[in-house]
Every structure is written in structure tokens, then in C-alpha cells.
Amino acid sequence: MDTSINFQYHQLYYSLSGKGQTIVLLHGFLESMDIWSEFSSQLSKEFQVISIDLPGHGKSSCISETHSMDLMAESVKAVMDHLKIQNCVMIGHSMGGYVTLAFAAKYPENLNGFGLFHSHAAADSDEVKLNREKTIQLIENDRMGFIQMFIPGLFATANRKKFDMAIQILKKQAAETPKDGIIAALRGMKERPDRTPVLKAIQHPVLFILGKEDTRILLDMAMEQASQANRSEIQILKEVGHMGYIEDEQYTLNTIKYFTKKCFLNYSD
């Protein structure tokens, strides 16, 4: 069931299902908590599952001109506090991974472990920052044109025909994201700091799920980051781009399930 809380005088929506130890699922840029519907359905058989519409996405309100990753992490903490949840395993897809890292930097005591699902810990390079500015201008002029172009490019080329129906659904969901929310997220991602020190400092397990055909998260860079974590696990998905939760749904679901179990077992020990 979807419900909401007041966060900084704006509505923040979340979904809660299942019982037991908690896993928090965070969506990426131009997505919403709806991407986790199948994962939530399966994971809630063994865990309490929270998914959240991050500020400016899904049903949640746009809060400011820039949605920093810290601000989004604070919104996640607000949901956890509202539900009186002290510890969780957090999994973030793409931008959701950036939010997860910001959460790990601010609230490490509330994590048993976390996963970066097609995400990484580095700050934007100067080139990527420039591209984000160009994207903001493109969205100002042609938001729907950008969405139509952007979504298919997240999938491995060989998978685009196979997952055409999923691509159309994602386009429709992305079209519901307001222009201000899209731009605020782009500004937040552009300004985010390097979080690789978080990987070095955190004592909990860190999961990296990477797509071999992902053109947005370079495999070598993510692998090098994973080597800096005290305790890391890496899953490399063949013939998968940036959308492993669709392109290899069952395998990634099982990976997250077993990782979460291990995190809570380690915490208990």
C-alpha cells in the first residue's frame, strides 16, 4: 500500500510490504518506486520491504531547485524514522545508488549493508558535468523528446527489441516525472561529491551489480571501486546494460535476496 509523510513541508510517498528485517529499495533517475513492484512482491515473503518515490519523482513532490543526494538521503531517513526502523539493507539503482552512498555517509549506524545496482561512488567528471548541463537545456526545450531517446539507451542493444514493452512502460512512467523534478535531480547528481571514502570506511558488506554492456557505468571503474571496500561482492551480468532488474530479473532478485540474508546474519553474529 502506498502512503505518504510530510517531509520539509512536501509530500513524500512510499510503499511498505511484508514483515521482518528491512530492505529499502531506491529507484534511479526518471524512475519511481513502481520499478520495484515485482522485487517487492517476492522479497516481502521474507523481509519487510520499503520502496520510496524520491523527491521530484513518482508521486513525491519537488522540494527545491536542486535535489542533492544528501537531501534525498534525508528523505529516506525520514521514512525510516516515521516507521521506527533502526537498521536495514539498502539497494539503490543508478541514481538510487548515489542516494544510498549519501545515506551511508550520513547514517552508517542504520545500515547492515548496501548495494549499488548499476551505480558507483565517484563524483561526476568535468565532461559528465558538462553533459548534465546540456541535458538540462534539452529538457527545458524538449522533455518528451529526451525521454524517448534516453530510455532505450539504458538497455543493451541486443535487448531493446526483446524488452520493448518494458521500455514503453518506462517511457510512460518517465513522462509523468515533472520537468522541475528531472532538472533538480540532474543538478543534484552533478554536484554530488566523491563517495569512494565511504567504501573505504564502511565496515558492512557492499554489493556491486554491474552490467557488462552498461554504457553508463564503466565496468573497470566500478571494479576498482569495489576493491576499495572492506567487504564487497561483485556480480557482473553478461548481455545486460543498465537495467538488470528487467534484463536479468530473476538472477538480480536472487542476488539481492541472498546478499540481504547474509548482511543480517553477519549483523547478528
C-alpha positions as CSV (number, residue, x, y, z in Angstrom):
1,M,0.0,0.0,0.0
2,D,1.3,3.5,-1.0
3,T,1.2,6.1,1.7
4,S,3.0,9.4,2.4
5,I,4.6,11.5,5.1
6,N,5.3,15.2,5.3
7,F,9.0,15.9,4.5
8,Q,10.1,19.5,4.6
9,Y,6.5,20.6,4.1
10,H,6.1,18.4,1.0
11,Q,4.6,15.0,0.4
12,L,6.9,12.0,0.2
13,Y,5.4,8.7,-0.9
14,Y,6.5,5.3,0.0
15,S,5.3,1.7,-0.1
16,L,5.6,-0.8,2.7
17,S,5.0,-4.6,2.5
18,G,6.0,-7.8,4.3
19,K,7.3,-8.3,7.8
20,G,10.7,-9.0,9.4
21,Q,14.1,-7.4,8.8
22,T,14.0,-4.4,6.5
23,I,15.3,-3.9,3.0
24,V,15.0,-0.5,1.4
25,L,14.8,-0.2,-2.4
26,L,15.7,3.1,-4.1
27,H,14.9,3.8,-7.7
28,G,17.0,5.7,-10.3
29,F,16.7,8.8,-12.4
30,L,13.4,9.1,-14.2
31,E,12.1,6.1,-12.4
32,S,9.7,5.6,-9.4
33,M,9.1,3.0,-6.7
34,D,6.9,1.3,-9.3
35,I,10.1,-0.3,-10.8
36,W,10.4,-2.5,-7.7
37,S,6.8,-3.9,-7.8
38,E,8.0,-7.5,-8.7
39,F,11.0,-7.3,-6.4
40,S,8.9,-6.1,-3.6
41,S,6.3,-8.8,-4.2
42,Q,8.9,-11.5,-4.0
43,L,11.2,-10.1,-1.2
44,S,8.2,-9.3,1.0
45,K,7.7,-13.0,1.5
46,E,10.9,-13.0,3.7
47,F,11.5,-9.3,4.6
48,Q,9.8,-6.0,5.3
49,V,10.3,-4.1,2.1
50,I,10.2,-0.3,1.7
51,S,10.3,1.5,-1.6
52,I,10.2,5.2,-1.9
53,D,9.4,7.8,-4.5
54,L,12.4,10.0,-4.1
55,P,11.7,13.8,-4.2
56,G,10.6,15.0,-7.6
57,H,9.9,11.5,-8.9
58,G,6.8,9.4,-8.9
59,K,4.1,10.9,-6.7
60,S,6.6,12.7,-4.4
61,S,6.7,16.5,-4.5
62,C,9.6,18.5,-5.9
63,I,11.2,20.2,-2.9
64,S,13.8,22.6,-4.3
65,E,15.6,23.7,-7.5
66,T,18.4,21.2,-6.6
67,H,17.7,17.8,-5.1
68,S,21.1,16.9,-3.7
69,M,21.9,13.3,-2.9
70,D,22.1,14.3,0.8
71,L,18.6,15.8,0.6
72,M,17.3,12.6,-0.9
73,A,19.1,10.5,1.7
74,E,17.4,12.6,4.4
75,S,14.1,11.9,2.9
76,V,14.8,8.1,3.1
77,K,15.8,8.6,6.7
78,A,12.6,10.4,7.4
79,V,10.6,7.5,6.1
80,M,12.6,5.1,8.3
81,D,12.2,7.3,11.4
82,H,8.4,7.5,10.7
83,L,8.3,3.7,10.6
84,K,10.6,3.4,13.6
85,I,13.1,1.3,11.6
86,Q,16.6,1.3,13.1
87,N,18.5,-1.0,10.6
88,C,18.2,-2.0,7.1
89,V,19.9,-3.2,4.0
90,M,19.6,-0.6,1.2
91,I,19.8,-1.3,-2.5
92,G,19.9,1.7,-4.9
93,H,19.6,1.5,-8.7
94,S,21.7,4.1,-10.6
95,M,20.9,7.5,-9.0
96,G,19.4,5.5,-6.1
97,G,22.9,4.2,-5.6
98,Y,24.2,7.7,-5.2
99,V,21.5,8.3,-2.6
100,T,22.5,5.1,-0.9
101,L,26.1,6.3,-0.6
102,A,24.9,9.6,0.7
103,F,22.9,7.7,3.3
104,A,25.9,5.5,4.2
105,A,28.0,8.7,4.7
106,K,25.4,10.3,7.0
107,Y,23.8,7.3,8.8
108,P,26.2,4.3,8.7
109,E,24.8,3.1,12.0
110,N,21.4,2.5,10.3
111,L,22.8,0.1,7.7
112,N,23.7,-3.6,7.8
113,G,24.9,-3.4,4.3
114,F,24.1,-1.8,1.0
115,G,24.1,-2.5,-2.8
116,L,25.0,-0.4,-5.8
117,F,22.8,-1.7,-8.6
118,H,24.4,-0.2,-11.8
119,S,25.8,2.6,-9.8
120,H,29.2,3.8,-8.5
121,A,30.9,6.0,-5.9
122,A,32.9,8.6,-7.9
123,A,31.8,12.2,-8.5
124,D,31.0,13.4,-12.0
125,S,33.9,14.1,-14.2
126,D,34.1,17.6,-15.8
127,E,32.9,16.0,-19.1
128,V,29.9,14.4,-17.4
129,K,29.0,17.7,-15.6
130,L,29.0,19.5,-18.9
131,N,26.8,16.8,-20.4
132,R,24.4,17.2,-17.4
133,E,24.1,20.9,-18.2
134,K,23.4,20.1,-21.8
135,T,20.8,17.6,-20.7
136,I,19.1,20.3,-18.6
137,Q,18.9,22.6,-21.6
138,L,17.5,19.7,-23.7
139,I,14.8,19.0,-21.1
140,E,13.9,22.7,-20.9
141,N,13.3,22.6,-24.6
142,D,12.0,19.1,-25.3
143,R,11.4,17.0,-22.2
144,M,9.4,14.3,-24.1
145,G,12.0,14.1,-26.9
146,F,14.7,13.5,-24.3
147,I,12.7,10.7,-22.6
148,Q,12.0,9.0,-25.9
149,M,15.7,9.0,-26.6
150,F,17.1,8.3,-23.1
151,I,15.1,5.2,-22.0
152,P,16.0,2.7,-24.8
153,G,19.7,3.6,-24.4
154,L,19.7,2.2,-20.9
155,F,19.3,-1.3,-22.3
156,A,21.9,-3.4,-24.0
157,T,21.5,-3.0,-27.8
158,A,20.6,-6.7,-28.2
159,N,17.9,-6.4,-25.6
160,R,15.9,-3.5,-26.9
161,K,13.5,-5.4,-29.1
162,K,13.1,-8.2,-26.5
163,F,12.1,-5.7,-23.8
164,D,10.2,-3.2,-26.0
165,M,7.1,-3.5,-23.8
166,A,9.1,-2.7,-20.7
167,I,10.7,0.2,-22.5
168,Q,7.3,1.6,-23.4
169,I,6.1,1.3,-19.8
170,L,9.3,3.1,-18.5
171,K,8.8,5.9,-21.1
172,K,5.2,6.3,-19.8
173,Q,6.3,6.4,-16.2
174,A,9.2,8.8,-17.0
175,A,6.7,11.1,-18.8
176,E,4.9,11.6,-15.5
177,T,8.1,12.9,-13.9
178,P,7.7,16.7,-13.8
179,K,10.3,18.9,-15.6
180,D,11.3,20.5,-12.3
181,G,11.9,17.1,-10.7
182,I,14.1,15.9,-13.6
183,I,16.2,19.1,-13.6
184,A,16.5,19.1,-9.7
185,A,17.8,15.5,-9.8
186,L,20.3,16.3,-12.6
187,R,21.7,19.3,-10.6
188,G,21.9,17.1,-7.5
189,M,23.8,14.4,-9.4
190,K,26.1,16.9,-10.9
191,E,27.0,18.4,-7.5
192,R,27.5,15.2,-5.6
193,P,30.9,14.6,-4.0
194,D,33.2,11.7,-4.4
195,R,31.9,8.9,-2.1
196,T,34.8,6.4,-2.5
197,P,36.0,7.3,1.0
198,V,32.6,5.8,2.2
199,L,33.5,2.5,0.6
200,K,36.9,2.5,2.4
201,A,35.3,3.4,5.8
202,I,32.2,1.3,5.9
203,Q,32.6,-2.0,7.7
204,H,29.4,-3.5,6.4
205,P,29.2,-5.6,3.2
206,V,28.8,-3.8,-0.2
207,L,27.2,-5.4,-3.2
208,F,28.0,-4.2,-6.8
209,I,25.7,-5.4,-9.5
210,L,27.2,-4.4,-12.9
211,G,26.1,-4.9,-16.5
212,K,28.8,-5.9,-19.0
213,E,27.0,-3.9,-21.7
214,D,26.3,-0.9,-19.5
215,T,27.5,2.2,-21.3
216,R,26.8,4.5,-18.3
217,I,28.7,2.7,-15.5
218,L,32.1,1.7,-16.8
219,L,33.0,-1.8,-15.6
220,D,36.7,-1.2,-14.9
221,M,35.9,1.9,-12.8
222,A,33.3,0.1,-10.7
223,M,35.5,-2.9,-10.2
224,E,38.3,-0.7,-9.0
225,Q,35.9,0.9,-6.5
226,A,34.7,-2.5,-5.3
227,S,38.3,-3.4,-4.5
228,Q,38.5,-0.4,-2.1
229,A,35.6,-1.7,0.1
230,N,36.4,-3.7,3.2
231,R,33.9,-6.3,2.3
232,S,32.5,-6.4,-1.2
233,E,30.7,-8.7,-3.5
234,I,30.5,-8.2,-7.3
235,Q,28.0,-9.7,-9.8
236,I,28.8,-9.0,-13.4
237,L,25.8,-9.6,-15.7
238,K,26.5,-10.7,-19.3
239,E,24.4,-9.3,-22.1
240,V,22.9,-6.7,-19.7
241,G,23.1,-2.9,-19.9
242,H,21.9,-0.5,-17.2
243,M,18.6,-2.2,-16.4
244,G,19.5,-5.5,-14.7
245,Y,16.2,-5.6,-12.8
246,I,14.5,-6.0,-16.1
247,E,17.2,-7.5,-18.4
248,D,18.1,-10.2,-15.8
249,E,15.2,-10.0,-13.4
250,Q,15.3,-13.4,-11.6
251,Y,19.1,-13.5,-11.2
252,T,19.3,-10.0,-9.8
253,L,16.3,-10.6,-7.5
254,N,18.0,-13.7,-6.1
255,T,21.3,-11.9,-5.7
256,I,19.7,-9.2,-3.7
257,K,17.8,-11.7,-1.6
258,Y,20.8,-13.7,-0.6
259,F,23.0,-10.7,-0.1
260,T,20.4,-9.3,2.3
261,K,20.2,-12.5,4.2
262,K,24.0,-12.6,4.7
263,C,24.0,-9.0,5.8
264,F,21.6,-9.7,8.6
265,L,23.3,-12.9,9.6
266,N,26.6,-11.1,9.8
267,Y,25.0,-8.4,11.9
268,S,23.5,-11.0,14.3
269,D,27.0,-12.6,14.6
